[in-house]
Amino acid sequence: TYWTNYAKSKDPNQPVQIPLVWPKVTNQSEQYLYFQDPLQIKENYLKDDCDFWDEIGY
């Protein structure tokens, strides 16, 4: 339903209400939807990997 909502309205949470709101990524919040059972909201996807590449200047 998330993908269908997004394709129709550019908002994965509308028009069909879903029990878990898929948050927008912002500069202040790097939350993402983890597609497992049950659905989960997590933060900082692959942060350790990204930090590694940032540190070596890639």
PyMOL commands that place a pseudoatom at each C-alpha (Angstrom):
pseudoatom trace, name=CA, resn=THR, resi=1, chain=A, elem=C, hetatm=0, pos=[0.000, 0.000, 0.000]
pseudoatom trace, name=CA, resn=TYR, resi=2, chain=A, elem=C, hetatm=0, pos=[2.885, 2.403, 0.710]
pseudoatom trace, name=CA, resn=TRP, resi=3, chain=A, elem=C, hetatm=0, pos=[4.163, 2.149, -2.881]
pseudoatom trace, name=CA, resn=THR, resi=4, chain=A, elem=C, hetatm=0, pos=[0.675, 2.516, -4.360]
pseudoatom trace, name=CA, resn=ASN, resi=5, chain=A, elem=C, hetatm=0, pos=[-0.041, 5.550, -2.186]
pseudoatom trace, name=CA, resn=TYR, resi=6, chain=A, elem=C, hetatm=0, pos=[3.261, 7.130, -3.208]
pseudoatom trace, name=CA, resn=ALA, resi=7, chain=A, elem=C, hetatm=0, pos=[2.632, 6.506, -6.911]
pseudoatom trace, name=CA, resn=LYS, resi=8, chain=A, elem=C, hetatm=0, pos=[-0.830, 8.065, -6.704]
pseudoatom trace, name=CA, resn=SER, resi=9, chain=A, elem=C, hetatm=0, pos=[-0.249, 10.998, -4.354]
pseudoatom trace, name=CA, resn=LYS, resi=10, chain=A, elem=C, hetatm=0, pos=[3.546, 11.392, -3.849]
pseudoatom trace, name=CA, resn=ASP, resi=11, chain=A, elem=C, hetatm=0, pos=[2.859, 10.687, -0.166]
pseudoatom trace, name=CA, resn=PRO, resi=12, chain=A, elem=C, hetatm=0, pos=[3.206, 7.072, 1.012]
pseudoatom trace, name=CA, resn=ASN, resi=13, chain=A, elem=C, hetatm=0, pos=[0.913, 7.760, 3.978]
pseudoatom trace, name=CA, resn=GLN, resi=14, chain=A, elem=C, hetatm=0, pos=[-2.061, 9.064, 1.935]
pseudoatom trace, name=CA, resn=PRO, resi=15, chain=A, elem=C, hetatm=0, pos=[-4.798, 8.600, 0.786]
pseudoatom trace, name=CA, resn=VAL, resi=16, chain=A, elem=C, hetatm=0, pos=[-5.133, 5.141, 2.410]
pseudoatom trace, name=CA, resn=GLN, resi=17, chain=A, elem=C, hetatm=0, pos=[-4.324, 5.349, 6.122]
pseudoatom trace, name=CA, resn=ILE, resi=18, chain=A, elem=C, hetatm=0, pos=[-1.732, 2.832, 7.290]
pseudoatom trace, name=CA, resn=PRO, resi=19, chain=A, elem=C, hetatm=0, pos=[-1.023, 2.031, 10.959]
pseudoatom trace, name=CA, resn=LEU, resi=20, chain=A, elem=C, hetatm=0, pos=[2.608, 3.178, 10.752]
pseudoatom trace, name=CA, resn=VAL, resi=21, chain=A, elem=C, hetatm=0, pos=[3.510, 6.575, 9.276]
pseudoatom trace, name=CA, resn=TRP, resi=22, chain=A, elem=C, hetatm=0, pos=[6.485, 6.522, 6.910]
pseudoatom trace, name=CA, resn=PRO, resi=23, chain=A, elem=C, hetatm=0, pos=[8.483, 9.613, 7.981]
pseudoatom trace, name=CA, resn=LYS, resi=24, chain=A, elem=C, hetatm=0, pos=[10.105, 12.052, 5.582]
pseudoatom trace, name=CA, resn=VAL, resi=25, chain=A, elem=C, hetatm=0, pos=[13.890, 12.268, 5.664]
pseudoatom trace, name=CA, resn=THR, resi=26, chain=A, elem=C, hetatm=0, pos=[15.126, 15.719, 6.663]
pseudoatom trace, name=CA, resn=ASN, resi=27, chain=A, elem=C, hetatm=0, pos=[18.436, 17.271, 7.666]
pseudoatom trace, name=CA, resn=GLN, resi=28, chain=A, elem=C, hetatm=0, pos=[17.362, 16.946, 11.302]
pseudoatom trace, name=CA, resn=SER, resi=29, chain=A, elem=C, hetatm=0, pos=[15.931, 13.429, 11.108]
pseudoatom trace, name=CA, resn=GLU, resi=30, chain=A, elem=C, hetatm=0, pos=[17.272, 10.492, 9.133]
pseudoatom trace, name=CA, resn=GLN, resi=31, chain=A, elem=C, hetatm=0, pos=[14.459, 8.076, 9.934]
pseudoatom trace, name=CA, resn=TYR, resi=32, chain=A, elem=C, hetatm=0, pos=[13.453, 5.380, 7.477]
pseudoatom trace, name=CA, resn=LEU, resi=33, chain=A, elem=C, hetatm=0, pos=[10.915, 2.604, 7.201]
pseudoatom trace, name=CA, resn=TYR, resi=34, chain=A, elem=C, hetatm=0, pos=[12.376, -0.867, 7.733]
pseudoatom trace, name=CA, resn=PHE, resi=35, chain=A, elem=C, hetatm=0, pos=[10.335, -3.336, 5.682]
pseudoatom trace, name=CA, resn=GLN, resi=36, chain=A, elem=C, hetatm=0, pos=[10.228, -6.361, 7.961]
pseudoatom trace, name=CA, resn=ASP, resi=37, chain=A, elem=C, hetatm=0, pos=[7.476, -8.016, 9.936]
pseudoatom trace, name=CA, resn=PRO, resi=38, chain=A, elem=C, hetatm=0, pos=[6.525, -6.003, 11.876]
pseudoatom trace, name=CA, resn=LEU, resi=39, chain=A, elem=C, hetatm=0, pos=[7.235, -2.732, 10.055]
pseudoatom trace, name=CA, resn=GLN, resi=40, chain=A, elem=C, hetatm=0, pos=[9.626, -0.535, 12.017]
pseudoatom trace, name=CA, resn=ILE, resi=41, chain=A, elem=C, hetatm=0, pos=[10.906, 3.024, 11.984]
pseudoatom trace, name=CA, resn=LYS, resi=42, chain=A, elem=C, hetatm=0, pos=[14.698, 3.172, 12.338]
pseudoatom trace, name=CA, resn=GLU, resi=43, chain=A, elem=C, hetatm=0, pos=[17.331, 5.901, 12.134]
pseudoatom trace, name=CA, resn=ASN, resi=44, chain=A, elem=C, hetatm=0, pos=[20.623, 6.500, 10.359]
pseudoatom trace, name=CA, resn=TYR, resi=45, chain=A, elem=C, hetatm=0, pos=[20.566, 3.855, 7.625]
pseudoatom trace, name=CA, resn=LEU, resi=46, chain=A, elem=C, hetatm=0, pos=[24.097, 2.445, 7.197]
pseudoatom trace, name=CA, resn=LYS, resi=47, chain=A, elem=C, hetatm=0, pos=[25.505, 5.253, 9.361]
pseudoatom trace, name=CA, resn=ASP, resi=48, chain=A, elem=C, hetatm=0, pos=[28.739, 3.394, 10.136]
pseudoatom trace, name=CA, resn=ASP, resi=49, chain=A, elem=C, hetatm=0, pos=[29.366, 2.735, 6.445]
pseudoatom trace, name=CA, resn=CYS, resi=50, chain=A, elem=C, hetatm=0, pos=[28.615, 6.348, 5.500]
pseudoatom trace, name=CA, resn=ASP, resi=51, chain=A, elem=C, hetatm=0, pos=[30.838, 7.657, 8.308]
pseudoatom trace, name=CA, resn=PHE, resi=52, chain=A, elem=C, hetatm=0, pos=[33.709, 5.479, 7.068]
pseudoatom trace, name=CA, resn=TRP, resi=53, chain=A, elem=C, hetatm=0, pos=[33.499, 6.908, 3.546]
pseudoatom trace, name=CA, resn=ASP, resi=54, chain=A, elem=C, hetatm=0, pos=[33.166, 10.456, 4.906]
pseudoatom trace, name=CA, resn=GLU, resi=55, chain=A, elem=C, hetatm=0, pos=[36.312, 9.989, 7.021]
pseudoatom trace, name=CA, resn=ILE, resi=56, chain=A, elem=C, hetatm=0, pos=[38.480, 8.878, 4.105]
pseudoatom trace, name=CA, resn=GLY, resi=57, chain=A, elem=C, hetatm=0, pos=[37.268, 11.770, 1.956]
pseudoatom trace, name=CA, resn=TYR, resi=58, chain=A, elem=C, hetatm=0, pos=[35.551, 9.780, -0.753]
for i in range(1, 58): cmd.bond("trace and resi %d" % i, "trace and resi %d" % (i + 1))
show_as sticks, trace
zoom trace
